[in-house]
Amino acid sequence: MPVLQNQVNTRLEILKTLYRQSDKRPDQPIKLDPAQIDGGYYSEINFQLRFLQDRGLVNYNGNVVSRRFRVSLTKEGVEFMEDSYQALALSGEEKDLRLESLFQKLR
């Protein structure tokens, strides 16, 4: 039974975790355990990472034996996160429009 309820939220949580741990640098490899992301299972996080890699936001390798991931944000991933944080600083309708356009990339 899946643990993760909202895929968009999980994808955003993955990006936030990588953004913070990489000190906002692209191509900085980070080792992640699946449980670090919303307590998810390996297969669930693997699926979300493949989705993000297809969108060009991350690069990753999954190790089936150790059940850990080696993940890095791409340049586009860092730009996406910077745009997200800038959108949160806005107010009103402009904020809603910017966030909606950003979330479209994660759907």
N, C-alpha and C positions, 0 to 999 in steps of 0.2 A: 504494500500500500504506500503510495507516495506521501512524503512528508511535506513537500513544498506546495503551497496553495496558489500563489500568484507568480507566474513565470516572469512577468515584467519586473516585479519587485525583486525577485531573485537575481535577475540579470543586472539590475542596478546595484544590488548589494555586492555582487562580484566585482563590478567596476569600481565601486567606492573602496572596497577592501584593497584592490590592486593599486588604486590611485594613492591611497594613504601609505601603503607599505613600500611603494616604489619611490617615494619622495617626489612624485609628480614627474618622473623621468620615463620616457619611452624605452622599450626594449630592456628594462631592468627585470631579470628573472626573479620570480617569487615562488616559493614552495608553499602549496596550500593543501590542507586536509579538507576533504569534502564537508566535514562537520563544522568547519569554520564559517560556512555560508549557510545560514539559517538551519543548521543541523541536518543538512541534506545528505542523501545517500550518494555513493560514488556515481552510479548510473545517472541519477538526476542532474548532478552538477556537471558531469561529462556532457550530457545533452545540451545544457545551457552554454557551456564553454564552446561547443561546436557551433552553436547558433551565433555566438558573439564573434567567433573566428570567421564564420561565413560573412558577417557584416563588416569585417576588417578592423574590429576594435581590439582584439587580443590575439596573441599567438600562444599555443599551449601544447604540452605533451602530457598524456596521462599514463601513469604506470599502473598496470593492472595488478601487479604483484604487491607493491607497497601501498596501493590505493591512495596515492598522492599525485598532485598535479604540479607541473612546473609551468607557470604562466607569466606572461609579460604583456603589458599594455603596448599597443602600437602607437605611433604618432597620432593617428586618427582617434584612438581611444583616449589619449591625454587631452586632445582638443575637445572631444565630446564631453569629458568631465569638466573641463574649464568652462565650456559653454553652459553646462548644467548649473554649475555654481553661480555663474553670472546671471543666469535666468532667475535663480532664486532670490537674487538681490533686487530684482525689479518689483514693480507693484502693479496691481490692477490687471487690465485686459492684456497688456503687453506681456506680462509674466505668464498668463495662461496660454497665450498663443505660442510663446517660445517653448514652454514646457511640453505642450501638445506636439509640436514639431519634433522635439527631442525624443519623446516617448514613442513616436511613430517608428523611429529607427529600432527601438527595442521590441516592437510587437511582431 
